[in-house]
Amino acid sequence: MNEFYVGYLPKAPSGIARCIRAVVVLLLIFAAIAAIVFAKVQRTLAPSVFEYGKLGTFEGTIEASPYPILIVAGAGSAESGASRYLLVAEGKHGADSQVVAFAGKTVQLRGTRIYRDNQTMIEVVSGSISLKRDSTRSQPPSQELGIFELAGEIVDSKCYLGVMNPGSGKVHRDCAVRCISGGIPPVFATNDFNGSPAILLLTDLHQKPLPKETFLKLVAQPVRIHGSVVKTGETLYLKTGPSAISPLP
Amino acid sequence: MNLRKRGIRTDDSAPPQDPSPHFSSARFVTSSALSERPRFSPFLANAGKAAKFRRAPASPRGNAMSHQYQAIGWNRQKRVYDVVVLTGVALYIALFIGFSAWLVPYATAETLIIRAAGSAAFLLLHVVLCIGPLCRLDSRFLPLLYNRRHLGVVTFLLGAAHGIFAVIQFHSLGDKDPLVSLLTSNQNFRSLPDFPFQQLGFLALVILFLMAATSHDYWLRNLTPPIWKTLHMLVYVTYALLIGHVTLGLLQSETSPVLAVATGAGFVTVLSLHLAAASRERAVDLNKLKTVTNGFVDACSVESIPEKCAAVVSVSGERVAIFKFDGKISAISNVCRHQNGPLGEGRVIDGCVTCPWHGYQYLPETGGSPPPFTEKVSTFQTKIVDGRVWIDPKPKAPGTRVEPSRISDVGARA
């Protein structure tokens, strides 16, 4: 081939230009196919929603421990006749400091719903909690469901319920670490709790928050946990200790 | 195509040296973008030769900025190149996000942006890496190389978008500084399955940034070619880091084997092209010239060199380009002073050896660029005996005039 390409000349020689046009067309076709294929083969994601930008007003009773929950009258489990909404703050922070003064009291707050399956969370707008009345709602009874050995993954509840999707797995690990470290309630996500997927709030044996430094290194990776499960309303708690959490091979 | 007489060189990598005072009105343009790598392959036998290069001669005015550097010295081909690149990137991102939004409806917008930008950057890096060896194997690909630095800058920008969104999503609004979180959240360096892949991506992005930021020929000159070229060879380190980033991150989280196969195919393609091109160069290096007479070695036959082209031989560990033009033979170093382009794969245009990569030109008799340019390469003494070209393996100092051998002198004796 006698043609020689010099980039700063106005035009490429015709033979080279023809060749490059063909190469460019092939590359564009390849880019299009790659985009579609890569989009197609992505793992399907669970239906979880963060109603970003859609603020709502909620009224209910604050349950501060082990993790902040707003108990809202109305829908929910048949036994309690109420919904239990986990509360978190904005960003990667827990809402403990916001709710502590309102423990057991009926409040109104503004926030954004985050939900997955039958679990709902509210990202509370900072400073939006106001006291409605001191009267408290009686706690629904807790039900011991027994001792279990479950395989699954410890994740932060906020991302897992919908702020990020996927909110689990290795890619999300650093975020889960940051969220749990910042006070977002840790949950144990398992696909086999009595044969069904379940999301269980992780606590210590006394149903207090499990010290995060004891399990932070095991976040977002397959682990096995031995513990007892307690159900309060529609909320499941997995009571365990650091020594009962072990990585799966 | 009278380039030399115009006194201009409007390629994107433009002249890093100062114009002669006699040509102070000559037009100079330089441009910005990610660098052309000095050698396309780390497998090249003489990749280390770049270290021999000295810094380009200092400006007569002692001020490198007097070159009238411009951000980008646009010309038609560069505009066409960039339009095609941006079209391709836009097409990929639009299709990926559009189909993902349809097929994976619960994926968040940030997730789609992170995935689209990251995969586009990774794909584009493959293209960047393949262009070099493709051009060595087939010169018709050279238009892809001419503006490759822009491709590199786009790769960095896509990588930066991927990284910035990832840091915002995974590390911001927490109880630690986002960068501290990025570097400390996962420290399982001893575990392959748990290896902190995000740090690998961060390191790759830092290198891509350094390459993009120094891609302008202003930096090529001021960092000095050896340092600049070493820095830009780090593109291979970047690629290795990104292979790790993808393998230890995405591939561990996704279940489809298609992604693993695609990553493997990309790696094999890049590796194969480099090995193919390197083996072609190695053939030149392995062809030892043994016949020595009076200090000259028998290089090749005159007939084997196409008119206005060169034969490349390896003597004393250095590749030499032997050009035939206008009934004459001249030999100069095969390595362009700009970015180590293979001069022997260039042509003689307007009496000047023209580098195939960015069109840098050298007079074959002196190895010097025509004024106002000042690059110089080594020259070699030649002679023609019985239709064969003999060269003195000892290089002359760059820019040393050596009279070309006339092809009519076939009767001369060694």
HADDOCK unambig.tbl for C-alpha pairs under 7 A between the chains (distance, minus, plus):
assign (segid A and resid 5 and name CA) (segid B and resid 142 and name CA) 6.79 0.50 0.50
assign (segid A and resid 5 and name CA) (segid B and resid 143 and name CA) 6.88 0.50 0.50
assign (segid A and resid 6 and name CA) (segid B and resid 356 and name CA) 6.95 0.50 0.50
assign (segid A and resid 6 and name CA) (segid B and resid 358 and name CA) 6.94 0.50 0.50
assign (segid A and resid 6 and name CA) (segid B and resid 359 and name CA) 5.65 0.50 0.50
assign (segid A and resid 7 and name CA) (segid B and resid 11 and name CA) 6.08 0.50 0.50
assign (segid A and resid 7 and name CA) (segid B and resid 77 and name CA) 6.65 0.50 0.50
assign (segid A and resid 7 and name CA) (segid B and resid 143 and name CA) 6.74 0.50 0.50
assign (segid A and resid 7 and name CA) (segid B and resid 146 and name CA) 5.93 0.50 0.50
assign (segid A and resid 7 and name CA) (segid B and resid 358 and name CA) 6.45 0.50 0.50
assign (segid A and resid 7 and name CA) (segid B and resid 359 and name CA) 6.90 0.50 0.50
assign (segid A and resid 8 and name CA) (segid B and resid 10 and name CA) 5.25 0.50 0.50
assign (segid A and resid 8 and name CA) (segid B and resid 11 and name CA) 4.63 0.50 0.50
assign (segid A and resid 8 and name CA) (segid B and resid 75 and name CA) 6.74 0.50 0.50
assign (segid A and resid 10 and name CA) (segid B and resid 76 and name CA) 6.14 0.50 0.50
assign (segid A and resid 10 and name CA) (segid B and resid 77 and name CA) 6.82 0.50 0.50
assign (segid A and resid 11 and name CA) (segid B and resid 77 and name CA) 6.99 0.50 0.50
assign (segid A and resid 16 and name CA) (segid B and resid 140 and name CA) 5.43 0.50 0.50
assign (segid A and resid 19 and name CA) (segid B and resid 140 and name CA) 6.86 0.50 0.50
assign (segid A and resid 20 and name CA) (segid B and resid 141 and name CA) 6.80 0.50 0.50
assign (segid A and resid 28 and name CA) (segid B and resid 88 and name CA) 5.69 0.50 0.50
assign (segid A and resid 31 and name CA) (segid B and resid 88 and name CA) 6.79 0.50 0.50
assign (segid A and resid 31 and name CA) (segid B and resid 92 and name CA) 5.56 0.50 0.50
assign (segid A and resid 32 and name CA) (segid B and resid 91 and name CA) 6.63 0.50 0.50
assign (segid A and resid 32 and name CA) (segid B and resid 92 and name CA) 5.58 0.50 0.50
assign (segid A and resid 32 and name CA) (segid B and resid 95 and name CA) 6.76 0.50 0.50
assign (segid A and resid 35 and name CA) (segid B and resid 92 and name CA) 5.36 0.50 0.50
assign (segid A and resid 35 and name CA) (segid B and resid 95 and name CA) 5.77 0.50 0.50
assign (segid A and resid 35 and name CA) (segid B and resid 96 and name CA) 4.60 0.50 0.50
assign (segid A and resid 36 and name CA) (segid B and resid 95 and name CA) 6.30 0.50 0.50
assign (segid A and resid 36 and name CA) (segid B and resid 96 and name CA) 5.83 0.50 0.50
assign (segid A and resid 36 and name CA) (segid B and resid 99 and name CA) 6.41 0.50 0.50
assign (segid A and resid 39 and name CA) (segid B and resid 96 and name CA) 5.47 0.50 0.50
assign (segid A and resid 39 and name CA) (segid B and resid 99 and name CA) 5.91 0.50 0.50
assign (segid A and resid 39 and name CA) (segid B and resid 100 and name CA) 4.95 0.50 0.50
assign (segid A and resid 40 and name CA) (segid B and resid 100 and name CA) 6.98 0.50 0.50
assign (segid A and resid 40 and name CA) (segid B and resid 103 and name CA) 6.64 0.50 0.50
assign (segid A and resid 41 and name CA) (segid B and resid 256 and name CA) 5.94 0.50 0.50
assign (segid A and resid 42 and name CA) (segid B and resid 254 and name CA) 6.72 0.50 0.50
assign (segid A and resid 43 and name CA) (segid B and resid 254 and name CA) 5.94 0.50 0.50
assign (segid A and resid 43 and name CA) (segid B and resid 255 and name CA) 6.54 0.50 0.50
assign (segid A and resid 44 and name CA) (segid B and resid 104 and name CA) 5.80 0.50 0.50
assign (segid A and resid 45 and name CA) (segid B and resid 104 and name CA) 6.48 0.50 0.50
assign (segid A and resid 45 and name CA) (segid B and resid 106 and name CA) 6.05 0.50 0.50
assign (segid A and resid 45 and name CA) (segid B and resid 107 and name CA) 6.61 0.50 0.50
assign (segid A and resid 46 and name CA) (segid B and resid 106 and name CA) 6.85 0.50 0.50
assign (segid A and resid 47 and name CA) (segid B and resid 106 and name CA) 5.73 0.50 0.50
assign (segid A and resid 48 and name CA) (segid B and resid 106 and name CA) 6.51 0.50 0.50
assign (segid A and resid 91 and name CA) (segid B and resid 173 and name CA) 4.85 0.50 0.50
assign (segid A and resid 91 and name CA) (segid B and resid 174 and name CA) 6.44 0.50 0.50
assign (segid A and resid 92 and name CA) (segid B and resid 173 and name CA) 5.63 0.50 0.50
assign (segid A and resid 92 and name CA) (segid B and resid 174 and name CA) 4.71 0.50 0.50
assign (segid A and resid 93 and name CA) (segid B and resid 174 and name CA) 6.60 0.50 0.50
assign (segid A and resid 164 and name CA) (segid B and resid 108 and name CA) 6.36 0.50 0.50
assign (segid A and resid 165 and name CA) (segid B and resid 106 and name CA) 6.81 0.50 0.50
assign (segid A and resid 165 and name CA) (segid B and resid 107 and name CA) 5.28 0.50 0.50
assign (segid A and resid 165 and name CA) (segid B and resid 108 and name CA) 5.83 0.50 0.50
assign (segid A and resid 169 and name CA) (segid B and resid 253 and name CA) 6.11 0.50 0.50
assign (segid A and resid 170 and name CA) (segid B and resid 249 and name CA) 6.69 0.50 0.50
assign (segid A and resid 170 and name CA) (segid B and resid 253 and name CA) 6.23 0.50 0.50
assign (segid A and resid 171 and name CA) (segid B and resid 249 and name CA) 5.78 0.50 0.50
assign (segid A and resid 171 and name CA) (segid B and resid 250 and name CA) 6.92 0.50 0.50
assign (segid A and resid 171 and name CA) (segid B and resid 253 and name CA) 6.66 0.50 0.50
assign (segid A and resid 174 and name CA) (segid B and resid 170 and name CA) 6.37 0.50 0.50
assign (segid A and resid 174 and name CA) (segid B and resid 185 and name CA) 5.42 0.50 0.50
assign (segid A and resid 174 and name CA) (segid B and resid 186 and name CA) 6.46 0.50 0.50
assign (segid A and resid 175 and name CA) (segid B and resid 170 and name CA) 4.29 0.50 0.50
assign (segid A and resid 175 and name CA) (segid B and resid 171 and name CA) 5.89 0.50 0.50
assign (segid A and resid 177 and name CA) (segid B and resid 185 and name CA) 6.64 0.50 0.50
assign (segid A and resid 178 and name CA) (segid B and resid 171 and name CA) 6.75 0.50 0.50
assign (segid A and resid 178 and name CA) (segid B and resid 174 and name CA) 5.99 0.50 0.50
assign (segid A and resid 178 and name CA) (segid B and resid 175 and name CA) 6.98 0.50 0.50
assign (segid A and resid 179 and name CA) (segid B and resid 174 and name CA) 6.65 0.50 0.50
assign (segid A and resid 182 and name CA) (segid B and resid 174 and name CA) 6.07 0.50 0.50
assign (segid A and resid 182 and name CA) (segid B and resid 175 and name CA) 5.45 0.50 0.50
